[in-house]
């Protein structure tokens, strides 16, 4: 063996100074192959002062799907690589085929590279989606080098790869989908994007626990990671950014799966509140702020009867740690016994709300379920709660309340001193403690121990 080479596992990427019959990292047999190390650098760099660097704002390429453009930050940046992950059958390929057709509708060329489907299958899906375009070029292969050569020859405005786990680099000698293959294939597509300025959309699979399949370095290589979520048995789909070097990570895109493909939902608040039971105890409405978009989301809670043993605590779409804090505050300050009762909380519609502004709405839902008293259906509730039982102000109150007023809500329970509460066209009731909030919501149904 040359001193300029080492051995790397083709399955997991483990490196060794000598050849081993079995990889100590993944346990694979005969997976280590010799790799020649890069020659040492002989030239020094020429660093420049940060203040002397010029800044040129990147001109984004609008995809043409408003919800996707929103999550990306206004479109895709030239030369960037975006990884879109999601469970099988959730609609990742449908989303990217529609995105490619939307870009092609503007007269640009799109190269759709598939390692999982045959051309007739893609054509049938495109016809069902009304996404057939003459300038959407389709190539089905699994060889990365042939894909890269085709992309350089055609020079499209957008490259779509479906999926990164199905393609392989022939010179690695490992199976497609392995850690080393996924990492190397993604690195070569990143190099293509940076060299040519062509944006690349990669489809990625997820594991059983919902994380992106492949090495963690895959997420570090790309510029943005988007998660496509939803239940295959329901029509609603949510697109959110887990990482975005060129835009926000708190925007939310909402789609609905129809027979003709994914349909953008311009008014998600109505979708999240569509099946709300207005007279049910344990239901409140939170005017959430996801990125720049105010959304009205139903917060649900169910407090069960006392049980033997350890009670269950489940929060879906909400911060479980903050729910545990609220349960302790309710028991401490309102005197409601919850230590031996099952508690379940949910952000309806599959939404994910982790902002502290949801504290007061979740508090109200928990007390409502525990006391079996419904909250007025035309109220919205927001505010952060501290460990001392105080209600604290949150940001974006005016935008939140304007959305609530637009959908017919008449009263808002808000923290004391919230700026913009009077400019939204809705009656606002200010509270500064949990006791004050409980009296406003439930009157004499509870006996708060604080002022």
N, C-alpha and C positions, 0 to 999 in steps of 0.2 A: 504493500500500500504506500502511495506517495504521501509525503508529509503535508501536501496541500489538499488532502481529501479526508473525509470522514465517512461514517456510515449513518444512514437515516432510515427509519422505519417507514415503509410505504403506507401503513395503515394509520398510524397515530402521529408520525413526525418525530418520534424520539431519536436523538442523535447519540452516537457512540464513537469513541476514538478507534475502536476495533470492531471487527465483524463478530456478531453473536448469532447463534442459531435460533434463539428465541428472544423476542423483544421483552425486556423487563417491565415496560410500561403497559402494553396492551396484551401481552402473552401470545402474540402471533408468532408462528413458526416460519422461518425463512423469509421474513419480510424486510430485513435490513439490506440495503443496497448501497454501494459506494457512491458518494457525491463529491465532486471536486469543489473545494472551497474557493471563494472569490479571491482574486489577487489583492494584496494589501494596497491601500491608496498611496500614491506617490506624490500627489499634488495637494497643496493646502487650499482651503476655501478662502473666499474674500468676503468676510462678513461686512454688513453695512448697518449704519445706525437705524434704529427702528423709526425715528422721526423723519428720516430721509426717504423711506420707502413710499412709493406712489400707490394710491388707492384708486382702482378702477372698478366701479360697481358692475357686477356680473349681470348681463342681460339674460333673463330667464326665458325659457321656451315654454309658453303656455301649452298644457296638454290638451285643453278643451273640455275636460271634465271638472266642473267648478269645485266639487268636493275634494277631488284629488289635488287640484292646484292649491286649494286652501291649506291642506295638510302639509304640502311641500313648501309653502311659504310664498305662493304666487306663481308657481311653475317650476320646471326642473332647470337647474343651472347647467350650462354647457360644460362638458368634461367631468360631470359628477356621476357617481354610481349609487343607485338606490336599490336596496334589498327589501322586498316585500314578502313577509312571511305570513303563514296562516295554516290552519288545519286542512287536511285533504277534503276536497269537495266544498270548501267554503266560498269559492269563486275567484281565486287568485288569477287563474288563466283567463277567466271571463273579463275581469277588471283590466288586465293588461292588453288583451285583444281589443277591447273597446277603447282603451287609451291610445293604442297604436292607430286605430281607425280614426280617432278624433284628430290626432296629429296629421295623419295623411289627408284628412279633409281640407287642411289648409294648403295643400299642394306640395307637401314635403314627403320624402321617401322614408319609409320605416322598414327595418329589417327585423323580422320575427324569427328567431332561432329556437327550435324545439328539439329537445332530446327525449321527449316522452310520447309524442303523438306523431302520427303519419299525416302527410299533407291533406288527404281526403277528410280526415277527422277535423282538422283545423278549418277546412273550407265549410263543412257542414255546420260547425259551431258559428262561424262568421256569418253564414246565411241566416241562422236563427237569430243572431244578434243584430242583423242588418248592418254588419261591419265589413262587408266585402269592399275592398278598395283595390284598384289596379296598382297603386303605388305602395301597397303593403306587400313586401316581398317575403316569402316564406321559404325557409330551408330547414330540413329535418336531419340532424346528425348528432353525434356525441363527441366528435373530435374537436377539441378546443382550437388547435392550430388552424384547422380548415375553417372554422367559424371566424377566427380573427382575420385570416387572409381574405375571406369573403367580405367582411365588414370594411377592411381597408380598401378593397377594390371598388365597392359600391359607394362608400362614403355617405351613409344615410344620415338623416337628421336625428334618428333615435334607433337604438338597438334594444331589443327585448330578448332575454334568455330565459327559457322555461324548460328546465329549472337548473340551478347551479349544482344540485346533487345528481343530475342525470348525465352530466358531461364529464369528460376525463382528458387528462394530458397524457398522450401516448408514451412520452419519455419517462414517466414515473413508474410505470409497470404495476400500479395498484388498481383495485377496482373502483369504479365510479361510486361516489357517495362517501368514500372514506375520508378521514380527517385530512390527510395529506393532499388528496385529490381536490377536495373542496377548497382548501386554502390556496393551493397553487392555481387552480382554475380562476378563482375570484381575483387573485393577484394579477393574472394576465389580462383579464377584462378591465381591471382598474388601470393597468398600464395603457391599454388601448384608449380608454376614455381620456387619460391625461395627455397622451401623445397627439390624438386627433381632435380633441374637443367634442367628441360625440358622447352624449349622455347615454348611460346604459341602465336598464331596468332588469334586475335579477329576481326571479322567483325562488323563494326558499321554503323548504319544508320545516315542520316543527316536530318536536319529540312528544312523547306521551304526556309530559308535564307542561307542555305549552311553550317551551323555549325553542329557539331556532336550532335546527339540527346542524351539526358541524362544529368546528373549533370556535372558541371565543374570538380568535383573531379574525374570523370572518366579519364580525360586526365592527371591528376596529379598522379593517381595510376599507370598507365602504363609507360613503359620505352621509348616507341617511338610511335608517332602518324603520320601515313602516310595518305595523301589525294589523292584519285584516282579521276581524273578529266577528263572531256571530254563531247562531245555532242553525245547523243545517235544516232543522225541522221548522224554522220560522224564517220569515222573509227579511228581517232587519239585519243589516251588516254595518259594522263600525270600523272606520279606518283611523288609526292614531299613530303618531310618530314616537318611537322610542329613542331615536337619535336623529339629529338634523344639524349638520355643520353650517347650513346656509339659511336656516329658518327656525321657527318656533317648534317646541316639542309638546305644546299643550293644546294644539288645535285638534278638532275632531271632525271627521268626515262621515256623513250618514248616507247610506244607500239602502234600497229595498230591492230584493231579488224578485224579478218577475219572469214570465215566460220568455220575454224578449231580451233578458239580460238584466244588468244592474241599472236601476233608476235612481237618480239623485233625489234626495229628500230636501227640498228648499226650506221647509219649516219643521225641523225636528222636534220642537216643543210639543206640537200637536200629536206627533207620533208617540212620544214618550208618555203623554197623558191620555192617549186614546181610549184605554180600557179602565180608567180609574174609577173605583167605587167611592163615590163622594161621601157616603154616610158611614163608611167602615172605620171603626176605631183602629188606630195605629197607622193612619195614612196622613202624610203632610206633603206639601209642595215646596220644593227648594228652587229659587231662581239661581241656578249655578252659572258660573262664568268659566267656560272652557276656551282658553285662548282669548280671542277677541269676540267670541260668540256667546251671548247669553242664552241659556237653555233652561226650560222649566222641567224639572225631573221630580217624579213622585218618590218620596222616601217612605218605605214601609217598615213596620216593626211588628213583631209578634212576641208577646211575653206569655209563656205558658204557666201552667199550674205548678205548685211545688212538687219536686221529684226527689226520690231517694238517690243518694250518691252524688256524683259530680254533675252539675247541670251543663248543658251545651251552650256555647256562645259562637254564633255563626254570623258573619257579615259578608254579604255579596255586593261587590262594587263600592264598598265603603271601607274606611280605615278601621280595622278590628281593634287596634290599640286605643283609638279615640272612643270607640263604643264602650270598651271596658272602663275608661275613665268616666264616661257619662253615667254608666250604671252605678259606679261608686258615688258620684255626686248626687244622683237621684236618691240613693239609699241614705246618704249622709244628711242632705239638706231638706229633702221632702218626706223622709220617714217611710218610704215605700220599700218593703222588704223584697229584694230581688236575688239574694245570695243563693237560694235553692230553687230558682225557676229558670227554665230554658228560655233563652232569648235569641231571636233571629231578626236580622235586619237586612234590607235589600234596597238597592237603587233600581227601580223598575225599568224594564226595557233593555237591560244589558248595559246600561251606562256605568261608568266608573268615576266616582266622585271622591277625591282625596283631599280637597281643600278644606281648611278649618272653618270656612263659612257654612259648612253643612252641619256644624255642631248643634246649633239651636233647633234646626229642623229635625235632626235625629233625636234630640232630647224630647221634643214635643211628640214625636211618633212613639217613643218608648213609654212616656207617661200616659199617652192616650190609650195605648194597648193595655198597660197595666191597670188603668182605672176604668177601661171600657167606655170611655167617653170620646165621641168623635169630635174632630176639629171642624170648624166652619169650612165648607168647601170652597169659599171664595177668598181664603187667606193664603198668603205665601209667607214663609218664615226663613230668616237667614241671620247668621251671627256666629262668632267664635266664642267659645266658653273657656274660661280659665279655671284652674284648680281651686280658686277661692270662691267659685260660684258666680263670678262676674261675667257679664256679657260684653264682648269687645267688638269694636268696629271692624269692618272688612272693606275691601276695595270694590270699586265698580258698582256701587249701590244704584246709581241713577240708571245705568244700562240694564241692570237686572230688573228693576221695577218697571221700566218702560216696556220690557218684554212681557211682564206679568199683566200690566194694564192692557196691552194689546190683545191678550188672550182672555180678557174679561174678569180678571181678578180685581177685587175692590179694596182689600185691606192687606197691609204688609206689617209683620212684626219684625222690627229691625233694632239693632243696638242703638243706645242713646248717643246722640251727636253724629249720626251717619250723614256725611255730606251728600247732597243731591237727592235726599229723600223726598223733598217737596216739589221737585221739578219733573216728576215722572207721571203725574196725573193719577195717583193712587193714594188712598188714605194710609198714613204710616203711624204706627203705634211704637213708641220708643220704650225700651226696657233696658235696665242696667244690671239686673241680677236674675238668677234663676227663679227666685221667689216671685218677683214681679212678672216674669214671663208666665209662670204657672197660674197666677191669679188672673192674668189677662186671657189665658187660653181656657182654663177650666173652672174659674170661679172658686166655689167652696168645695170642689171635688177633692182637692188635695189640701194638706195643711203644711205649707212651707215653714221651715224653721228659721229662715233668714228674711231680711227686709226686702 
